[in-house]
Amino acid sequence: MARPFKQGLSYFPHDTDAHHDDKIQSLMALYGAEGYAFYFILLEKIFRMENGRITCGKLIEKAGLAKTIGITVEKFELILASALEIGCFDVNLYDNEKILTSNGIEKRIFSVNNIRYKDRNRKIKGKGKGKLKLENEWKTHGIHTENSEAAFSLFWQAYPKKQAKGNAEKVWKKLKPNAQLIEIIIQAINKAKQSNDWQKDNGQYIPLPTSWLNAKRWEDEISQPKSGADRITEIMRREK
């Protein structure tokens, strides 16, 4: 019997100076320790979910969360309104679908699930059971790929020239990369970062991310940086 696919995260970063964050400071200024507890207890519940999301639209859902935090439903709704206003969670997603999450949360979940998938796929292939289908595996476990802000964030984080982000995101949405293509794109970027073209003149020749995506540059053959010995040989050849 296959080992169950682990859901969510067992822990998430919680710095010892987290209370100095501007958003948390705002919640604490308005609601004291209840504001602090509200935010981090919700984060614990959100990060336990495999897709980094919880629904919070029905009264019974709010009541359950309020009880866990130790506040009334009325206080919960009041703090929630403030948390959405100051950007603790994605306000548009909550307004449209009553879902609590954020781009940062989904990006972290996406990255962890990606690592888990690759490890699981490696073990299964090692046992001779065949290759898992990447896209189906990700969709089964709630990992968003197509038109995903989390997926685009991985691209944007990896790409070294951060210009014209809005244009790049439009191209990304048109491209609609599946899980396998996202993996290829990220690997191609990491490889290109080591190339001569991307390293010389402080990255002057790195193409804009929009151009790179439009031209499908992840399909390029990338020349690797020359070793020290190769560079010395080239210099000596030029001096002859």
C-alpha positions as CSV (number, residue, x, y, z in Angstrom):
1,M,0.0,0.0,0.0
2,A,1.3,3.4,-1.0
3,R,2.4,5.8,1.7
4,P,-0.1,8.6,2.2
5,F,0.8,11.9,0.6
6,K,1.6,14.3,3.5
7,Q,-0.7,17.3,3.6
8,G,0.3,20.8,4.6
9,L,3.3,21.8,6.6
10,S,4.3,20.6,10.0
11,Y,5.8,24.0,10.8
12,F,6.3,27.4,9.2
13,P,8.8,30.2,9.8
14,H,7.9,32.3,12.9
15,D,10.8,34.6,13.7
16,T,11.4,35.6,17.3
17,D,10.9,39.2,16.4
18,A,7.7,38.6,14.4
19,H,5.8,40.9,16.6
20,H,7.7,43.8,15.1
21,D,6.1,43.2,11.7
22,D,4.1,46.3,10.6
23,K,0.9,44.2,10.0
24,I,1.1,42.4,13.4
25,Q,1.9,45.7,15.1
26,S,-1.3,47.2,13.6
27,L,-3.4,44.2,14.8
28,M,-1.8,44.4,18.2
29,A,-2.4,48.2,18.4
30,L,-6.1,47.6,17.7
31,Y,-6.8,44.4,19.5
32,G,-3.8,43.6,21.8
33,A,-2.8,40.0,22.3
34,E,-6.1,38.9,20.7
35,G,-4.9,40.4,17.4
36,Y,-1.6,38.5,17.7
37,A,-3.3,35.2,18.5
38,F,-5.8,35.7,15.7
39,Y,-3.1,36.0,13.0
40,F,-0.9,33.2,14.1
41,I,-3.6,30.6,14.9
42,L,-5.1,31.2,11.5
43,L,-1.6,30.8,9.9
44,E,-1.3,27.4,11.7
45,K,-4.6,26.2,10.3
46,I,-3.9,27.5,6.8
47,F,-0.4,26.0,6.6
48,R,-1.8,22.6,7.7
49,M,-3.9,22.5,4.5
50,E,-2.3,20.9,1.5
51,N,-3.2,23.9,-0.8
52,G,-2.6,26.6,1.8
53,R,-6.2,27.8,2.0
54,I,-9.1,27.7,4.4
55,T,-12.7,28.8,3.8
56,C,-14.2,31.3,6.2
57,G,-17.5,32.6,4.9
58,K,-20.1,30.6,6.8
59,L,-21.1,31.5,10.3
60,I,-20.2,28.0,11.5
61,E,-16.7,28.3,10.1
62,K,-16.2,31.6,11.8
63,A,-17.6,30.3,15.0
64,G,-15.2,27.3,15.0
65,L,-12.2,29.5,14.3
66,A,-13.3,32.1,16.9
67,K,-13.5,29.3,19.6
68,T,-10.1,28.1,18.7
69,I,-8.7,31.6,19.2
70,G,-10.7,32.2,22.3
71,I,-12.7,35.2,21.1
72,T,-16.3,35.8,20.2
73,V,-17.6,35.6,16.7
74,E,-18.2,39.3,16.7
75,K,-14.6,40.0,17.7
76,F,-13.4,37.5,15.1
77,E,-15.3,39.3,12.3
78,L,-13.9,42.7,13.5
79,I,-10.3,41.5,13.6
80,L,-10.7,39.7,10.2
81,A,-11.9,42.9,8.6
82,S,-8.8,44.7,9.9
83,A,-6.5,41.9,8.8
84,L,-7.9,42.0,5.3
85,E,-7.6,45.7,5.1
86,I,-3.9,45.8,6.1
87,G,-3.0,42.9,3.7
88,C,-2.5,40.0,6.1
89,F,-4.6,37.9,3.6
90,D,-5.6,38.2,0.0
91,V,-8.6,40.6,0.2
92,N,-9.8,39.9,-3.4
93,L,-9.8,36.1,-2.9
94,Y,-11.7,36.5,0.3
95,D,-14.3,38.9,-1.1
96,N,-14.9,36.7,-4.2
97,E,-14.6,33.2,-2.7
98,K,-14.4,33.6,1.1
99,I,-11.0,32.0,1.1
100,L,-8.2,33.0,3.5
101,T,-4.7,32.7,2.1
102,S,-2.0,35.0,0.6
103,N,0.4,34.8,-2.3
104,G,3.3,34.2,0.1
105,I,1.5,31.3,1.8
106,E,0.6,29.6,-1.5
107,K,4.2,30.1,-2.8
108,R,5.6,28.4,0.2
109,I,3.1,25.5,0.0
110,F,3.8,25.2,-3.7
111,S,7.5,24.9,-3.2
112,V,7.2,22.3,-0.4
113,N,4.8,20.2,-2.4
114,N,7.1,20.4,-5.4
115,I,10.0,19.0,-3.3
116,R,7.7,16.3,-1.9
117,Y,6.5,15.2,-5.3
118,K,10.0,14.9,-6.7
119,D,11.2,12.8,-3.8
120,R,8.1,10.6,-4.0
121,N,8.5,10.2,-7.8
122,R,12.2,9.3,-7.4
123,K,11.4,6.6,-4.9
124,I,8.6,5.1,-7.0
125,K,10.7,5.1,-10.1
126,G,13.5,3.4,-8.1
127,K,11.1,0.6,-7.2
128,G,10.3,0.0,-10.9
129,K,6.6,1.1,-10.6
130,G,6.8,3.5,-13.5
131,K,6.7,7.3,-13.7
132,L,4.0,9.2,-12.1
133,K,2.2,11.8,-14.2
134,L,3.3,15.1,-12.8
135,E,0.3,17.2,-13.7
136,N,-2.2,14.7,-12.3
137,E,-0.2,14.3,-9.1
138,W,-0.2,18.0,-8.5
139,K,-3.8,18.5,-9.3
140,T,-4.8,15.6,-7.0
141,H,-3.2,17.3,-4.1
142,G,-4.4,20.8,-4.7
143,I,-1.2,22.3,-6.1
144,H,-2.2,25.2,-8.4
145,T,-0.2,25.4,-11.6
146,E,-2.1,26.9,-14.6
147,N,-2.7,30.7,-14.2
148,S,-1.3,30.4,-10.6
149,E,0.0,33.4,-8.9
150,A,2.1,31.0,-6.7
151,A,3.6,29.4,-9.8
152,F,4.4,32.8,-11.4
153,S,6.0,33.9,-8.1
154,L,8.4,31.0,-8.4
155,F,9.3,32.1,-11.9
156,W,9.7,35.7,-10.8
157,Q,11.8,34.8,-7.7
158,A,14.1,32.7,-9.9
159,Y,14.5,35.2,-12.8
160,P,17.5,37.5,-12.1
161,K,16.3,40.6,-14.1
162,K,13.2,41.9,-12.3
163,Q,11.7,44.4,-14.8
164,A,8.2,44.8,-16.3
165,K,6.7,42.3,-13.9
166,G,3.1,43.1,-15.1
167,N,4.0,42.3,-18.8
168,A,5.7,39.1,-17.8
169,E,2.7,38.0,-15.8
170,K,0.4,38.5,-18.8
171,V,2.6,36.3,-20.9
172,W,2.7,33.7,-18.2
173,K,-1.1,33.6,-18.0
174,K,-1.2,33.2,-21.8
175,L,1.4,30.5,-21.7
176,K,-0.6,28.5,-19.1
177,P,2.4,26.3,-18.2
178,N,1.6,22.9,-16.6
179,A,3.6,21.4,-13.7
180,Q,6.1,19.8,-16.0
181,L,6.8,22.9,-18.0
182,I,7.1,25.0,-14.8
183,E,9.8,22.6,-13.6
184,I,11.6,22.9,-17.0
185,I,11.4,26.7,-16.9
186,I,12.8,27.0,-13.4
187,Q,15.6,24.6,-14.2
188,A,16.5,26.5,-17.4
189,I,16.7,29.8,-15.5
190,N,19.0,28.3,-12.9
191,K,21.2,26.9,-15.6
192,A,21.2,30.2,-17.5
193,K,22.4,32.0,-14.4
194,Q,25.6,30.1,-14.7
195,S,26.2,30.9,-18.4
196,N,28.7,33.4,-19.7
197,D,26.1,35.5,-21.4
198,W,24.1,36.1,-18.2
199,Q,27.2,36.6,-16.0
200,K,29.2,39.1,-18.0
201,D,28.9,42.9,-17.5
202,N,26.8,42.5,-14.4
203,G,24.0,40.8,-16.2
204,Q,23.7,43.4,-18.9
205,Y,22.8,40.9,-21.5
206,I,20.1,39.0,-19.5
207,P,16.9,39.4,-21.6
208,L,13.8,40.9,-20.1
209,P,11.6,38.2,-18.5
210,T,8.8,39.0,-20.9
211,S,11.1,38.6,-23.9
212,W,12.5,35.4,-22.4
213,L,9.1,33.8,-22.0
214,N,7.7,35.0,-25.4
215,A,10.7,33.5,-27.2
216,K,10.5,30.2,-25.2
217,R,14.2,30.7,-24.3
218,W,14.0,27.7,-21.9
219,E,14.5,25.6,-25.0
220,D,17.9,27.3,-25.7
221,E,21.2,25.4,-25.6
222,I,23.1,27.2,-22.9
223,S,26.8,27.6,-22.9
224,Q,28.4,27.0,-19.5
225,P,30.9,29.4,-18.0
226,K,34.5,28.7,-18.9
227,S,36.9,27.3,-16.4
228,G,39.9,29.2,-15.2
229,A,42.2,27.1,-17.4
230,D,40.0,27.7,-20.4
231,R,40.1,31.5,-19.9
232,I,43.9,31.5,-19.5
233,T,44.2,29.5,-22.8
234,E,41.9,32.0,-24.6
235,I,43.9,35.0,-23.3
236,M,47.2,33.4,-24.4
237,R,45.7,32.6,-27.9
238,R,44.6,36.3,-28.3
239,E,48.1,37.5,-27.3
240,K,49.8,35.5,-30.0
